[in-house]
Each structure stands twice: as C-alpha cells, then as structure tokens.
C-alpha cells in the first residue's frame, strides 16, 4: 500500500537513531530520543496560493531533512512507521 500525500504534505521515514553515545555508552530504546532526521519517501503536488497558482515543493523523494521534535502525524503501515508533515514543518535539508 502506498501513501500519496495531498497539497504541501510530505511523508517521512525516520533515520535510525544512534544506539551508542560518542563515549560508547549503549542506549536502551527508552533512553533514545525521537530522531529529528528523516528521509522523504513521498511528496504532495504542492499548495495553492490565493489566485490558485501551484506553489512547487522544495523537497524531493530521497532528501534527508530535519523536522521539529513533535511535528507531524505518525502513521504505521505494513509494519513501517511514517510521519506526515506539512512542508513548512521541515526545518532544513541535510546534504
């Protein structure tokens, strides 16, 4: 089953969180923070302005992005967790 976002929404898949700290301490799942870096897996067509003109999306499938910690709606499909956010909830693209 595919997710097709509408308007200026983006479907993200979280990049796996680090299981170890830089000092080598292994973190349990409960101690790990929610990852803020995610990969774009689907992009909507874009929003429309007041005159009906399509505003193009700035991100594309495959981009790695940083989002706010508590932004978006989490959904689980086929055993995989995704987050659906508006493009404005994306803070930056990671190169």
KAGIPE-V413178 format. One record per residue. N is the residue number from 1. RES is the residue in one small letter. SS is DSSP state (H for helix, E for strand, L for the rest). PHI is phi as a letter, one per 40 degrees, with the letter a starting at -180 (NA if undefined). PSI is psi in degrees with one decimal (none if undefined). Layout:
N;RES;SS;PHI;PSI / N;RES;SS;PHI;PSI
//
This chain:
1;x;L;NA;132.0 / 2;x;L;b;149.7 / 3;x;L;b;124.3 / 4;x;L;b;103.4 / 5;x;L;c;151.0 / 6;x;L;b;156.9 / 7;x;L;f;-127.6 / 8;x;L;b;34.7 / 9;x;E;c;153.3 / 10;x;E;b;137.0 / 11;x;E;c;127.5 / 12;x;E;b;147.6 / 13;x;E;b;125.3 / 14;x;E;c;140.8 / 15;x;L;c;136.9 / 16;x;L;d;134.1 / 17;x;L;c;153.1 / 18;x;L;c;135.5 / 19;x;L;c;-10.4 / 20;x;E;b;146.3 / 21;x;L;c;170.8 / 22;x;L;c;-27.0 / 23;x;L;c;-5.3 / 24;x;L;g;7.4 / 25;x;L;c;128.0 / 26;x;E;c;128.1 / 27;x;L;c;140.6 / 28;x;L;c;164.8 / 29;x;L;d;-36.1 / 30;x;L;c;-28.4 / 31;x;L;c;-14.7 / 32;x;L;c;139.9 / 33;x;L;c;155.4 / 34;x;L;c;128.1 / 35;x;L;c;141.7 / 36;x;L;b;-10.0 / 37;x;E;c;131.6 / 38;x;E;a;162.5 / 39;x;E;b;136.4 / 40;x;E;c;123.9 / 41;x;E;b;-17.3 / 42;x;E;a;147.0 / 43;x;E;b;135.3 / 44;x;L;c;173.6 / 45;x;L;c;-20.3 / 46;x;L;h;161.5 / 47;x;E;c;169.4 / 48;x;E;b;142.4 / 49;x;L;c;-174.8 / 50;x;L;c;-25.0 / 51;x;L;c;0.5 / 52;x;L;g;4.1 / 53;x;L;c;138.9 / 54;x;E;c;127.3 / 55;x;E;c;115.2 / 56;x;L;c;153.6 / 57;x;L;c;147.3 / 58;x;L;c;-13.6 / 59;x;L;b;159.0 / 60;x;L;b;165.2 / 61;x;L;d;134.1 / 62;x;L;g;-17.4 / 63;x;L;c;144.7 / 64;x;E;c;128.8 / 65;x;E;b;161.2 / 66;x;E;b;130.3 / 67;x;E;b;167.7 / 68;x;L;c;152.6 / 69;x;L;d;-39.7 / 70;x;L;b;24.7 / 71;x;L;c;153.9 / 72;x;L;g;176.9 / 73;x;E;b;126.4 / 74;x;E;c;135.0 / 75;x;E;b;151.9 / 76;x;E;b;123.6 / 77;x;E;b;131.3 / 78;x;L;f;36.7 / 79;x;L;g;2.3 / 80;x;E;b;137.3 / 81;x;E;c;133.2 / 82;x;E;b;159.0 / 83;x;E;b;131.1 / 84;x;E;b;122.3 / 85;x;E;b;159.7 / 86;x;E;c;152.6 / 87;x;H;d;-32.5 / 88;x;H;c;-16.4 / 89;x;H;c;-9.8 / 90;x;E;c;124.5 / 91;x;E;c;-34.5 / 92;x;E;a;159.0 / 93;x;E;b;132.2 / 94;x;E;c;127.2 / 95;x;L;c;none
//
